[in-house]
């Protein structure tokens, strides 16, 4: 997610939306789609970058690794945004959940989904 000086404020405003699709935007970006397609293509080629003696910065596979590393930061940020959305939206319905599950946002979401389905 590209940050500007108001990036944090945009994240806070996203929490005001009523549905998760309005909050979760990363998977819909063209950058995400392009990088994931490149990863799929690289996996199908089954190339092994670890067998090379020298990795050049202009190598497309090297650039894909750099892009994936940057995307992983965006994914972590998206997880935090979604966690905040779920927590804030359902805090009144499940007030004790935040104190019981505080290890990781994904664990929190799993427990939350389990409670909704129960």
C-alpha positions in Angstrom: 0.0 0.0 0.0 1.5 3.2 -1.0 1.7 5.6 1.9 1.3 9.3 1.8 1.3 11.8 4.6 -2.4 11.1 5.2 -2.0 7.3 4.9 -2.8 6.6 8.5 -5.9 8.9 8.4 -7.2 7.0 5.4 -6.8 3.7 7.3 -8.8 5.2 10.2 -11.5 6.4 7.8 -11.8 2.9 6.3 -12.9 1.6 9.7 -16.1 3.6 9.3 -17.3 1.4 6.5 -20.0 -1.2 7.1 -18.7 -4.1 5.1 -15.3 -5.8 4.9 -15.0 -5.4 1.2 -14.9 -1.7 1.7 -12.0 -2.1 4.1 -10.0 -4.8 2.5 -8.6 -3.4 -0.7 -5.1 -5.0 -1.3 -6.3 -8.0 -3.2 -8.2 -5.8 -5.6 -5.1 -3.7 -6.6 -3.5 -4.2 -9.9 -0.1 -4.4 -8.2 -1.2 -7.3 -6.0 -2.7 -9.1 -9.0 0.4 -8.6 -11.2 2.8 -9.8 -8.5 0.7 -12.9 -7.7 0.5 -13.7 -11.4 4.3 -13.4 -11.7 4.7 -15.7 -8.7 2.3 -18.3 -10.3 4.3 -18.1 -13.5 7.6 -18.5 -11.7 6.3 -21.5 -9.8 5.1 -23.2 -13.0 8.6 -22.7 -14.5 9.9 -24.3 -11.4 13.1 -22.3 -11.5 15.5 -22.5 -8.5 17.2 -19.3 -7.8 19.3 -20.9 -5.0 21.3 -22.9 -7.5 22.8 -19.8 -9.1 26.2 -18.6 -8.0 25.4 -15.0 -8.7 22.2 -13.1 -8.6 22.0 -9.9 -10.6 19.8 -7.1 -9.6 18.4 -6.8 -13.1 17.4 -10.5 -13.1 13.5 -10.7 -13.3 13.4 -13.4 -10.5 15.5 -11.2 -8.2 13.1 -8.3 -8.9 10.1 -10.6 -8.2 11.6 -11.5 -4.8 12.0 -7.8 -4.0 8.4 -7.1 -5.1 7.2 -10.0 -3.0 9.0 -8.7 0.1 7.4 -5.3 -0.4 4.0 -6.9 -0.9 4.5 -8.9 2.3 4.7 -5.6 4.3 1.4 -4.5 2.6 -0.2 -7.8 3.5 0.7 -7.3 7.2 -0.7 -3.8 7.1 -3.9 -5.2 5.5 -4.2 -7.8 8.3 -4.0 -5.1 10.9 -6.7 -3.0 9.1 -9.0 -6.0 8.9 -8.3 -7.0 12.5 -9.2 -3.5 13.6 -12.3 -3.5 11.5 -13.6 -6.8 13.0 -12.6 -5.9 16.5 -14.2 -2.4 16.4 -17.4 -3.6 14.6 -18.1 -6.6 16.9 -16.6 -5.3 20.2 -20.0 -4.9 21.8 -21.2 -8.3 20.7 -18.1 -10.2 21.9 -16.6 -7.9 24.5 -14.4 -10.6 26.1 -12.8 -11.8 22.9 -10.1 -9.1 22.7 -8.9 -10.0 26.2 -8.9 -13.8 25.5 -7.3 -13.8 22.0 -4.6 -11.2 21.8 -1.7 -13.1 20.3 -2.2 -12.5 16.7 -4.9 -10.8 14.5 -5.4 -13.9 12.4 -6.1 -16.0 15.5 -8.6 -13.4 16.6 -10.3 -13.6 13.2 -10.5 -17.4 13.4 -12.1 -17.3 16.8 -14.4 -14.6 15.7 -15.5 -16.6 12.6 -16.0 -19.7 14.8 -18.2 -17.7 17.2 -20.3 -16.4 14.3 -20.9 -19.9 12.9 -21.7 -21.4 16.3 
